[in-house]
Amino acid sequence: MAAKVAPSSIIVGSHVWVEDPEEAWIDGEVSEINGEEITINCTSEKTVVAKISNVYPKDPEFPSCGVEDMTKLAYLHEPGVLQNLKCRFDINEIYTYTGNILIAVNPFRRLPHLYDSHMMEQYKGAAFGELSPHPFAVADTAYRQMINERISQAILVSGESGAGKTESTKMLMHYLAFMGGRINKDGERSVEQKVLESNPVLEAFGNAKTFDQGGRISGAAIRTYLLERSRVCQVSDPERNYHCFYMLCAAPPEDVEKYKLGNPRTFHYLNQSNFYELDGVDDSKEYLVTRTAMDVVGISQAEQDAIFRVVAAILHLGNVEFAKGQDSDAAEPKDDKSRFHLKTAAELFMCDEKSLEDSLCKRVIVTRDESITKSLDPDTAALSRDALAKIVYSKLFDW
């Protein structure tokens, strides 16, 4: 992240950071220099010997509460950045700037006071960096540049799984809708209202909005450049699969019966992790909220039914296990339970059961002159099943 420290910059008494296998980085004071090796008395009471090229200088005057903009750090290297983010997080400051880049640390809890209408009024028209770091500041800057320069703007939201990309996107859209909002005189739902009310399905369907030249939201899209398709089939503690699976399992009884679902613990794609519930989140209520949001953005009841049929079919597909056939090594559904889930998946996909089974247990090789059908072994059939589940979910996500 930063250039290696020159040996001449490290002397006895220097405050430095040194890498630690448990804490990532620990700080201390140099007590001895012996050629290319130095001895460090760490604040954690450890004594560490390290190569002089593997340590980073520490700012002894670093403020205990950190800095709002990390370009103000005396040393902009990995341990310095992490120390600053931790210090701010410890005082409930989850946002930090690095120039015009906003860094967010997921608090894994609701902080409604940070995103109410009063907060939006504070950032309205404020110069970037004048107030504390916040997504509203980024959104306001993009909005005003669009209005003043008449040029389309893009905000990139990036991060690893669980970093809070979707929530950050919702906050950005919430502010943009606030800035571009106008009342619909006909009494119909305005496009701005649809933006806000479609938040529950934002991640699944990408229905965000943009602005016309007068600064009113008129329509747009969110582009997804990375969907973790592997999560559909493989999840480990303490993670969950995509929320829609759990919401559908917690749907009203008539829907659960309709899609032949039940406890998420009974589905292979969900029970690989022991993490089923989110604190403060009621999946049954979220299901109803999502249904309402779908109505708001104009998804018909028939389309909604098709969407949740696909979601349910993926869960049933994951419960199809394979074993060697009696007459050959070719794969076939393992038992009656697997055949039940195969039949249910076919019904929900609205396809022929035998065709679905063949697509999982056989591979067709097309040559110049003919097509050759090859039977798969049980392990390869399971991989084929997972591949189908991932591509179907990906296509649904794109839709």
N, C-alpha and C positions, 0 to 999 in steps of 0.2 A: 504493500500500500504506500509505503514511503521509502525513500532511499536509505540505505544502511548508514548508520552513524559513523562518522569519521573518528578514528581512534583519538585524534587530538582534542575532540570535544568532550571526552570523558576523562575526568581527573578524580582523585580521591576526594570524597565529599559530594560528588555529583549525585543528584536524585535521578533515578532511572526506572524504567519498566523492563521486566524480564519475563519471558514466557514461562507459564506454569501449566502442567498437565491437568490440574484440577480446576484452577480458577481462571484459566486462559492467560491472564496477565497479573502479576503482582509487582508492587513498587517497593523501592528500598534505596539505601544509600551505599555508594561505593566505598568500601573500606580498604581495599588493596588492589593494586594493579601489578600483574606479573606477566609481562610480555603481551600476548594476545588474549590472556585470560584475566578476568576480574572477579573479585569476591564482593558479594552484595549482602548487606544486612537488611533483610526485608522487614516491613512493618508487621508482617504476619508472624514475626519471630523466627522465620527460617533464615538460614545462611545458604546462599546459592553461589556456585561458581559457574560462570558462563563465559562464552567467547565475547570479546568486546564488540564484534560485528553483529551480535544477535540481541543487543539491548537498545532501547530507545530512551532519549532524554525525557524527563518529567518536569513539568513547570511547577516549581515550588510555590508559586503565587496563584495557582489555579483556584478560582472561587468555589466555595463548598456547594453552591447551588448551580454551578455550571454556567454556560453562556447560551444565549438564544440562537446565535449564529456561529457555527463552528469555524467559519473563516477567521474569527477573532481569536482562535486558539493559538497559543504560542507555538505548539507543535501539532500539525495536522497529520497524525499517523494513527494506526489502528488502536493501540492502547489509549491514546488521547481521546479519540472519538468515542470509544466504548465507555471510558470513564465519564465523559460529558453526558452521554445518553443515560447512563445509570444514575448519575447525580440528579438529573432533571426528572427522571422517572420516579425516583424516591420521594420527590416533592410534588408528585401527581402532574408533572408537566410532560405530556406524552408526545408533544410536537417540538421539533427543532429544525432550524434552517441550516443549510450549507449553501450559502449564496442564495440563489433563487430556487434551490431544490428543498422540498419539505420532506423531512424524515419523520415517520410515525412509528411509535412503538406500541403494539397492541396491548391494551390494559386488560383484555379479556373480561370486561365488565361494562355495563352501561354507564355513560356519563352524559345524561340528557342536558345538563346545564351548559355544556359546551356548544350546543347546536341549536338553541332556541332562537326565536325571532329577535329577542333583544341582542343576542350575540351577532346575528346577521346585520342588524342595524349598525352595530359598532364598526364592522368591517366595510360597510358600504362606502365606497369612495376613499377609503384610507390608503395612504401610500404604502407600498409593499415594504415590510420591515418596521413600519411605524408602531404596529401593535404586536402582541405576542404571536409566535408562529401558529398557523391555523390553516386548514384546508380552505376556509372561506377567503383568506387572503390570496391564495393561489387562484381560486375561482374568480374573485373580483378583478384581479389583474388581467386574466384571460378575457373576461367579459369586456372590460374597458378598452383593451387593445383591439378587440374585434370591432367595437363601436367607433373608436377614434380612427383606426387605420383601415377599416372596411376589409379586413383580411380574416379568413377563417382561422380559428385557433384550435390547438390540440393539447390536451393534458394527458401525459403518460402516467399511469398508475402501475407500479411494478413492485413485486415482492414475492417471497416464497410462499408455500402453502401455509395458510393460517395467519399470515401477516396482517390481514385486515384490508385487502384490496377492495373487496366488494363494499364494505362499510364506508371506506374512504370515497369510493365512487358515488355512493348514495349521498354523502354529505356534499360533495361537489355539485351534484345535480339538484339537490335541495336548494342550495344557494343560488344556482343559476336560474332555477324556476322562480325563486323569490325576486331576483333582479329583473327578469324578463316577463313577469306575470302581468296579465291584464284580465279584467272581468269579462266573461262572455255574456253579452247583452241578451242573448236568446235563452238564457237560463240553462244551457247545456254545459256539460263538463268541458272546461277549457283544456287545451293541450297541456298547459302548465299543471293543472290539477292531475291530469293523467300521468305526468312525469312523477309527481309525488306519490300518487296512489299506486303506481306500478312498481314501487321499490321492492316488494316481496318477490317479484318475478324478474327483477332487473338482471340478475346474474344468469338466469336460465334463458332469457329471450333477447337481451340486449336492446330493449326499447327505450333508448335515451332520447334527448331532444337537443336541438340547436336553436339558432336565432335567425330572424330575418333582419333586414338592414335597419329597421326601426327599433331593434333591441327587444323584439318579442319572440318568445319561443315558438318555433314553427315546425320542428321535426328534425331528427338526425338518427345516429346509431352509435352504439359502442362496439368497437372492434375487439374481439378476443384473440390474443395472439398466443395464448397458452392455456389449454384445458388439460388437466391431469386425468387423462383417460384411464390410466392404470389404477386410479383410486376406485373405480367402479368395481373392480374385481379383487383388489388387494388393499387391505387397510390394517393397521396395527395400533396397539395402545400407545398413547391415549387419544387416538384420532377417531373421527367418525367418517362414514361415507357421506355422499351428498345428502343434504337435508331433505330433499324431496322423497327419498326412500322412507325415512322415519316418519315424515308427515303423513304419507299415504297409509302406513301401517297403523297410525293413530287416527285415521279418518273416522267419520260416523259409521256405525255398524252396517248400514245399508251399502256403503261404498266398500268397506272391508270385505263384506260378503260377495259383492259384485266382482271384485278383483281377486277373490280367494286368497286374501292375505291374513295376517295375524301378528303375533308377537315377532318383533324384528330379530329376536334371538334364535328364531327357527330358520333364518335364511343365511346361507353360506356367505354371501357377499356382505353381510352385516355382522355376523357373529365371530369374525376373525379378530375383532376388537371387543373388549369388555365395556366399551364406552358407548352407551346408548342414549343417555339424556344429557341435555345442556342445562346448566344452572340458570334458572330464571326464564326458561323457554318451555312453553307448552306446545308440543308438536301438533296436538289436535286443534288448538286455536290457530296455529300458524297455517295449518292446512286450509281452514276456512278463510283466513286472511288472504292466502294465495289465490283461492278460488275467486274471491271478491275482486282482487287485483286483476285477475284474468278477464273478468267481466268488464272492468274499467277500460282496459286497453283494447277491448274489442275482440277477444278470443271467444268464439261461439261455444255453446255447450257441447256440440258435437266434437269440436276441436279439443276442448278440455278433456272430454272422455277419451279421445284418441291418445292424448298426451299421457294420461295416467294409466291407460292400458299398456302403453309401451314401458312406462316405469315399472309397473307390476310384472310385466312379462320378463323384464330383465332379472328381477328377483327370483322368479320361478326358474328361469333358465340357469341361474347359478346353482340351483339345487339338483340339477341333473348330473348324476354321477355315472361313470362308465366302468364296464368290466369286460373281460374277454368273452366272446361268444362260445357256445358249447361246441360248435363245429369248426371253429377257426380262432385265430388270435385277433380277429377284427373286433373293434369296439362295438358295444351296444349298451343301451340303458341298463344300469346295474340291477335294479329291482323294481317292484311295483311302485314304490315311492318316487323313484326317478321318472318312471313312465307317467305318473300322475302330473308331476311338474312339467314334463315335456308336453303332455297333452294340453295343460293349462296355458303354457307359454304360447303354443300354437294357436289356441283359441283367442288369446289376447292379441297376438300379432295378426290374427285373422288370416292364417296361412294353413296349408296342409300339414298335418302332423308328420306323415312319412317323409315329406320333402324337407321338413325342418330336421328330422333325425338324420337323413342322408347328408344334409349340409354340415352336420357336426361330425358324423362318423366316417364320411368318405371325402375324398379329394378328386376332383376331375382335372386331368391333365390334357390340354388341347394341343395336339400336334398338327402338322400341316395336312395330314390325310385323315386323321381320326381323333376321337376323344377317348381317353383311357380313364376308367374309374378305379381308384385305388382305395382300399379300406385302410382305416387308420387304427393304430393301437390305442388303448384307453388313455394313456398320458397325452398323446397328441390330440385326441378328441376333446379332452378337457381344455387344452390350449386353444383349440378351435372354438369351443364354447365361449371362453373368455374373450377371444378376439371379436366374436360376433356381438357380445354384450357391450364391449367398448365402442365399437364402430356405430352401433345403434344409438347408444347414449350420446355419442359425439354428434351424430346427425340430428338428434332431437335438440341438443343444445344449440346447434347452429340455426335450426329452424326458429 
